[in-house]
Amino acid sequence: MLTKRQNLAEVMKGGNPDRFVNQYEFLNIIMEIPLGVEFRYGETWKDQWGITWQWPEGQLGQFPVHDEEHTVLKDITNWKKYVTTPPIPTSDEAWAAAIEHANSVDRNEEYVAPFYAPGIFEMTHHLMGVENALMALYEEPESMHELIEALTQRELEFAKIVIEKIHPDAIFHHDDWGSQISSFVSPDMFEEFFLPAYKKIYDFYKANGVELVVHHSDSYAANLVPFMIEMGVDIWQGVMNTNNIPELIKEYGGKITFMGGLHSGLIDFPAWTPENCAKHVEEACKTNGKKYFIPCLTSGLPMDSFPGVYAETTACIDRMSKEMF
């Protein structure tokens, strides 16, 4: 039986895996790094950038508040006035839990993968709101380039410390680039504003011992796959079945691996059932095949919104491995 890492390698190169890679099993995600990202259900709080967040009770996630009072970046042309880059913790105490976790991982089986969020695109709209961020790309491109470069340099500084502290061999990086049916920006605009930033970030990781870049965007982003490949993404996690996954595998398999195909909204909901879960898993596995594809819920961590869904999905994938391998 292949190790988790060996089996993943076979899937990624189109070789001979002995089972499906089962969701996030190959990643040991280090959530303890001092990112300053918080998850506070039912609360309102302000983060280190001054962004006000809310996670209302009964909702599936959190989002920044962007009314006049709470929006951080009120004028993109004067962004330096409004945006204060927070310092990055470097003390042994701040990193102790992350280091302990990383040191406990059997790297023959799993990749040590720090969790990083939000990404560059998300940071622009967290600071100023989605509509303002998208309009600024058209109306004030020079200022947006400056802001994106500043955010990129800050992330590179964080990457340097992550590498020094825990020596990761993978990175699990979030940045949602689309809705369920479209990317948020055109490919041309993505290429101009965001591709250069990510080439710098992912090139830096790979030049410093990170073998595997896993990028999360639970969205439609088929039109951005060539840029994902160019920037160094090895696995696109979150690929929804609103993308034509078999077509993507046929065109890009061997250059990038697609992880998802199990739309969380269709599986992970209050009235979920094992039968519905099994139906979607069987369809995804049989439709997308054994190579260049990892069946996984599209949500961006190995967890569920409603208890039991993630474990049941894992069990369903195991059953499909027994049937198909």
N, C-alpha and C positions, 0 to 999 in steps of 0.2 A: 504494500500500500504506500502510495506516495505521501510525503509530508504535505502540509497545507501549502507551503511555498513551492514545492516541486509541482504539485498539481496545478497551482496558479500559473506557473511558468509554461506548462504544457498547453493550458487554455490560451494563453496570450500569444504563443508562437504557432498555434494551430497544430499541435502535436498530438499526443495520446494521453489525455487526462484519464484517470480511472474513476472519476465521479464529477458531478458539478461542483464548482467552487460555491460554497453555501453562504450566500450573503457576505457579511463582513468577517468571516472566520479567519482570514489571512492577515487582518489588521488588528493590532493591539493598540487601540487609540488612547493616546495620553491626553486626558482631559484636564490634568492638574497643572499644565503650564500656565503661568500667570498672565493670561491674555487680557484680563479685565472684562471678559464676557460673562454675563450672569443670566440665569434662567430663574425667574421669580414669579411663579404662578400666582395670579390674583393680586398683583402689586403694581405700583407705579414707582419708578426709580430713575436716577440719572447716572449715566456711565462716565468713564474717565474722559471722554471727549466732550462731555456736557450734553450729550443726546439724552432726551427724556424718553423712557420706554414704558409701555403698558402691556400687561398680559391679563386681559379681563377673564374673570372666572367663566368657565364654560366654553372658552375658545381654545383652539388647538395650538396657538403659538403667540409670540409677542411681536410688536412692531413699534417703531418710533412714532412719537407724537410730533406733528408738523403744523400746528397752528401758529399764528403770528408770535405768540408769546414764547413758544418752546422751540421753534426752528433755530438751529445753531447758526447756519450759514445763510445770512439774509441777503447778501449781495456777492455774487461770484466774482465780480470784478475787483472786490476788495476782500478776497478770501483770507488773506493773511491777518486781517483785523479780527476775524471771527473764529478762525480755526487755530486752536492751540494743541500742538502735538503732545500727548502725554508721555512722561518718561517711562522707560521700560525697566521693570524690576530686574536687578542682577544679583541680589543677595543670595547667599546659600539658603537662608530661611525661606525665601520666596519660591525657590526652585526645589526644595527638599522633597516634597511629595512627588513631583514629576520625575526627579532623578531616581527615587526609590522604585516607582512604578516601572520606569524604563529598565532598570537593572534587574527586575524580576522576570523579564520576558525571555522566553526561549527563542532566540532569534533564528534558530534552525527551523522552527515551525511558523513563527509569526513575525511580521514587520512591526518595528517600533514606529508608530505614526502619530506625531503631534497633531492635534486638531487646531485648524486655523480658520477663524471667521471674525468679522465679515471680510469679504474680498474687496478688491479695488472698486468695482462697479457699485457694489452694495454700500461701501463707505460714502461714495458721492451722494447717493440718494438718502442715506441715513442722516447725513449732515444737512441736506437742504430740501428733501422731499423728492419723490419720484418725478413729478411733472417738471419741477424746476431743474432737476439734474438733466433730464432728457432735453429740455429746451436749451439749456446752457451749452450742450454739445453743438447746437446749431448757431446760437446767437453769440456766444462768447467762447469760441474754441480755444483761443490763446490762454485764457484764464483757466479753462478746464484742463488743458495740457499741463499747466503749472501745478494745479491741485493734484492731479493724478500722479505727477512726478514726485511731489512731496509725500503722498501716501505710499508710493512705491518705495521710496528711500526709507521711510519709517518701517515698512514691512521687511526690507532687506536687513535693517538693523536688528529687528526681532529675529529674523532667520539666523543671523550670525550667532546670537546668544543661544537660541535653541540648539544649534549644531554643537556649540561648545559644551552645553550643559548635559544633553541627553544623547547625542550622537545618533540621530534618527536614521533609519534606512528607508523610510517612506514619509510622505507628507499627505495628510488628508485635509484638503483645502476647499473651503466653501466660497462660492460666488454664484448666485442665481442669475442666469443670463437671459431668461425668457419666461413667458407664460406657458400654458399648456399647448398653445397652438402657434406661437411665433416667438422669435427672439425679440428682445426689447429694443435693440438697435439693428440697423442693417449691417450686413457683412462688411461693407465698405467702411462704415463708421466704426465698427468693432475693430477692424484692422488698423485704422488710424489711431484710435484712442487707447484701446485696451491690449491689443496684441503686444506692442513694445513693452508695456509694463510687465506682463506675464512672462515674456521671454527673459527679462532681467531676473525676475523672481525664481522661476523654475530652473533657469540655467545656473543660478547661484546654488540652489539646493543640490543639483546634480553634480556640480563641480566640487561639492563638499561631502560626498559620500551617500547622498540620498539616491537610492536606486529606483524608487517607484513614486510617481506623482499620480495621486488619485484626486480628481477634481469633481466636486459635487455641484451639479446644477439640475435640480428636479424640474425639468422643463422640456419644451421643444427647443432644440438647438442644433438640429441636423445641418443647418446652413453654416454653422460655425465649426464643424468638425475639422475641416482642413486647418483652421487656425489653432485648434486644440493640439493637433499633431505637430504643427510648427513650433508651438510654445513648449512642447515637451510633456504633454499630458499622456500618461500611459493607460489610465483607466478613467472613462467618464462614468461616474456614479450618479444615479438619478435619472438615467435616460428613460423617459416616459414612453409608453406605447402609442402616444400621439406622434412620435417619430416612427418612421418605417424602419424598425430595427433590422429585419432581415436584409433590407436593401443596404443599410449602413454597413452591416457585417460583410456583405458581398463586395462593397466598394473599398472599405477601409480596413478590413480584417488583416491583422499582421502589423498594422501601424498603430492601432489603438484598440482597446477592449471596452466593451459596452456592459455596464453593470446596472441592472434595473429591470425594466420590463414588467414589474409588478406594481401597478399604480396604487399607491397607498390609499388614495381616496376611494378606490373601488374595493379595497380589502379591509382597511383599518378604520372602521367606523362603529358607532355604538352598537348596532344590531349585527355585528359581524358573526359569521358562522364558519366552522371548520370546512364545511362543504363548499362554500363560496371561495374560501382560501385555496382549497385543493383544485378547484376548477381553474382559477387564474394561474396557479403554479404550473399545472399540466399544460395549459395553453402556451404559456411563455416558454417552457422548456422545449416543447415539441416544435414550436414555431421558429425559435431562434437558434436551437441546436447546441452542440457541445463545444464549439470552438469560438473564441473571441467574444464570448458572452458569459456573464455571471448573473444568474437569477437573484434578484434582490428587491425588497421593497424600495420604493423611490425616495423615501424619507432619508434625511441626511445623517442619521446615526443608527447604530444597532439597537433600536428601541421601538416601541409602539405607542400610539396615542391611547389605545384601549387595551387593557391587560389581556395577555395571552396571544395576541396576533403575531408578534414576532416569533415566539416559540413555535406556534403552529405552522407558520410559513417555513421555518427551518425544517420542521419535521416533514412537511410536504415535499420540500426539495430533496431531502434524504430519500424519500420513497421514490421520487422520479429518478434519482441516481440508480437505485436498485433495478428499476424498470428499464432504463435506457442504456446502462453501461454493462 
